[in-house]
Amino acid sequence: MDQTEITISDALEKLINDNKITKEDKIVFFGANKSTVFMIDKLAEYEKVAIVDNDVRKHGQIVSGLKVYAPEKYLHEYDSKIKILIASEYYREMCEQLEELGYKESKAVFAVWKGRRYYDISEETFNY
């Protein structure tokens, strides 16, 4: 397991332990990427319903058994049972987009990984 997967695994465990996500929830993942595939595998016992992604080239694809949709098409009607998990460096923008659809961060939207891995000590890294 690489460091990103360990971080995601720890974050998922905390969400579960804090009852932020439960087996009664419908889990939606924002971003059709490697981190989402990892989360899908880790949440084997949970109801996973879809992946949403802003990349139109991914819409309609199946990733780890889940169909990929445009966020505004799949999440157009607020559903209190939906919990959205994000593992992306673009989580801030994604959270803003989801808030416009009625989904609030820390209530229905959870960023389980927010950054990049840096291996240098540049000023840019420290500022990030």
C-alpha positions in Angstrom: 0.0 0.0 0.0 1.4 3.4 -0.9 1.2 6.5 1.4 -1.9 7.9 -0.4 -3.8 4.6 0.1 -2.8 4.5 3.8 -4.1 8.1 4.2 -7.3 7.2 2.5 -7.7 4.0 4.5 -7.2 5.9 7.8 -9.7 8.6 6.7 -12.3 6.0 5.8 -11.8 4.3 9.1 -12.4 7.6 10.9 -15.5 8.3 8.9 -16.9 4.9 9.8 -15.9 5.1 13.5 -17.5 8.6 13.8 -20.7 7.3 12.1 -20.3 9.9 9.3 -20.9 7.1 6.8 -23.0 4.1 7.7 -24.3 0.9 5.9 -27.6 2.7 5.5 -26.1 5.4 3.4 -25.7 5.4 -0.4 -22.1 6.1 -1.2 -21.2 8.3 -4.3 -17.6 8.9 -5.2 -16.5 12.1 -6.9 -13.8 11.4 -9.4 -13.2 8.3 -11.6 -9.6 7.7 -10.5 -7.3 5.2 -8.8 -8.2 6.5 -5.4 -11.9 5.9 -6.0 -11.2 2.3 -7.1 -9.2 1.8 -3.8 -12.2 3.3 -1.8 -14.7 1.1 -3.6 -12.6 -2.0 -2.6 -12.2 -0.8 1.0 -16.0 -0.2 1.4 -17.0 -3.6 0.1 -19.8 -4.0 2.7 -21.3 -0.5 2.0 -23.9 0.4 -0.6 -22.0 2.1 -3.4 -24.3 3.6 -6.0 -22.3 5.8 -8.5 -19.3 7.7 -9.4 -19.6 11.4 -10.5 -17.0 13.1 -12.6 -16.7 16.4 -14.5 -14.8 14.8 -17.4 -17.4 14.2 -20.1 -15.2 11.5 -21.6 -15.7 9.4 -18.5 -19.5 9.7 -18.4 -21.2 6.3 -19.1 -18.1 4.3 -18.3 -18.2 1.6 -15.7 -15.4 1.7 -13.1 -15.2 -1.1 -10.5 -18.9 -1.9 -11.3 -20.2 1.6 -10.9 -21.4 3.9 -13.7 -19.9 7.3 -14.1 -22.3 10.3 -14.3 -22.1 14.1 -14.5 -22.5 15.4 -11.0 -25.4 17.7 -11.9 -27.3 14.8 -13.6 -26.9 12.2 -10.9 -27.2 14.6 -7.8 -29.8 16.9 -9.2 -32.3 16.0 -6.5 -30.9 16.2 -2.9 -31.0 12.8 -1.1 -30.2 12.9 2.6 -29.0 9.2 2.4 -26.3 10.1 -0.1 -22.7 10.5 1.2 -20.1 11.7 -1.2 -16.5 10.8 -0.9 -13.7 12.8 -2.6 -10.1 11.8 -3.0 -8.6 14.5 -5.2 -6.4 17.5 -5.0 -9.3 19.4 -6.5 -11.6 18.7 -3.5 -12.2 22.4 -2.8 -13.7 23.0 -6.2 -15.6 19.8 -6.0 -17.0 20.8 -2.6 -18.1 24.1 -3.9 -19.8 22.4 -6.9 -21.6 20.0 -4.6 -22.7 22.7 -2.2 -24.5 24.4 -5.1 -26.4 21.1 -5.5 -27.4 21.1 -1.8 -24.7 18.8 -0.4 -22.7 20.3 2.5 -19.1 19.5 3.4 -18.7 17.5 6.6 -22.4 16.6 6.6 -22.8 14.8 3.2 -19.5 15.5 1.5 -16.2 14.2 2.9 -12.7 14.7 1.5 -10.7 11.6 2.4 -7.5 12.8 0.6 -6.8 16.4 -0.3 -3.3 16.7 -1.6 -0.4 15.7 -3.6 2.7 13.9 -2.5 5.7 16.1 -2.6 9.3 14.9 -2.4 11.1 18.2 -2.5 11.6 21.1 -0.1 10.8 23.9 -2.5 8.9 27.1 -1.5 6.0 25.9 -3.6 5.7 22.7 -1.5 5.8 24.6 1.8 3.2 27.1 0.5 0.9 24.2 -0.5 
